Amino acid sequence: MLIKEHLHKIKQSLSDKVILVAVTKTKSNADIMKAYDAGHRDFGENKIQEMVRKYEELPKDIRWHMIGHVQRNKVKYMAPFVHLIHAVDSLKLLKEINKQAKKHQRVINCLLQARIAQEETKFGMPFNEIDTLIKSTELPDLQNIKITGLMGMASFTDDKKQLRKEFKSLSDFFKNLVKSQNKTESKIGDAPSSLQHNLKLTILSMGMSADYLIAVEEGSTMVRVGSAIFGLRNYI
Ligand SMILES: *Cc1c(COP(=O)(O)O)cnc(C)c1O
């Protein structure tokens, strides 16, 4: 099957409310253009250098998603154009993104990465750390970032029950945050500083080629799909 057909089939399996990020890491510009010519505009990369190169070479109306782990010293390279950073895992990183965004007079949208997988991983924050971060008194000062949601990656397993459990745990946590956010917003007479103006949770990014249908059933609003569209990669 062709890239265009894969893309079409996956889009058909998703409701209009779910955003499909086509993950293009290791893939050629020619392959990306096949999806682009089919009308797709949201593309994801996990390495900053590769994303910058593709940004420079490809049409400028592409929305570039940084889905991989971000090193602070590389934020500056993507700050001029990145559409959404999916894997923010510390206040320190958020501050660097804010600093670089400011230089370009932009507001950069960010998702906080939650740690939901069973296996040992250094990436992502436990739920209590996310809680602490969004309540931080330093957050309102960051005028050039906006936290628009959460992201999570499930365990590398075929165990559907386990995958569902992990997605559900993140989805429940997300829904509770949204609920308390809406409560705070509707309270009249709140001091403005108690409202995190740069916290507007609407996106839940979870699900990849092997598990996106389960993720969507559990409440995902954004899926990151690579190999199911472009075929297997030569390296990870
Ligand atoms: C590579 C990658 C994906 C897509 O993986 P596929 O299994 O090819 O769909 C999704 N999310 C992240 C963070 C990735 O690094």
The ligand as an SDF file (V2000), in Angstrom:
LIG
                    3D

 15 15  0  0  0  0  0  0  0  0999 V2000
    8.7770    7.0420   16.9050 C   0  0  0  0  0  0  0  0  0  0  0  0
    7.7700    7.6060   17.8110 C   0  0  0  0  0  0  0  0  0  0  0  0
    6.4020    7.4490   17.5660 C   0  0  0  0  0  0  0  0  0  0  0  0
    5.8530    6.6800   16.3850 C   0  0  0  0  0  0  0  0  0  0  0  0
    6.1830    5.3460   16.4410 O   0  0  0  0  0  0  0  0  0  0  0  0
    5.4980    4.2640   15.4630 P   0  0  0  0  0  0  0  0  0  0  0  0
    5.5100    3.0060   16.2560 O   0  0  0  0  0  0  0  0  0  0  0  0
    6.3600    4.1990   14.2580 O   0  0  0  0  0  0  0  0  0  0  0  0
    4.1390    4.7450   15.1670 O   0  0  0  0  0  0  0  0  0  0  0  0
    5.5180    8.0280   18.4470 C   0  0  0  0  0  0  0  0  0  0  0  0
    5.9320    8.7240   19.5240 N   0  0  0  0  0  0  0  0  0  0  0  0
    7.2370    8.9000   19.7970 C   0  0  0  0  0  0  0  0  0  0  0  0
    7.6170    9.6800   20.9900 C   0  0  0  0  0  0  0  0  0  0  0  0
    8.1920    8.3450   18.9570 C   0  0  0  0  0  0  0  0  0  0  0  0
    9.4950    8.5270   19.2340 O   0  0  0  0  0  0  0  0  0  0  0  0
  1  2  1  0
  2  3  1  0
  2 14  2  0
  3  4  1  0
  3 10  2  0
  4  5  1  0
  5  6  1  0
  6  7  2  0
  6  8  1  0
  6  9  1  0
 10 11  1  0
 11 12  2  0
 12 13  1  0
 12 14  1  0
 14 15  1  0
M  END
$$$$
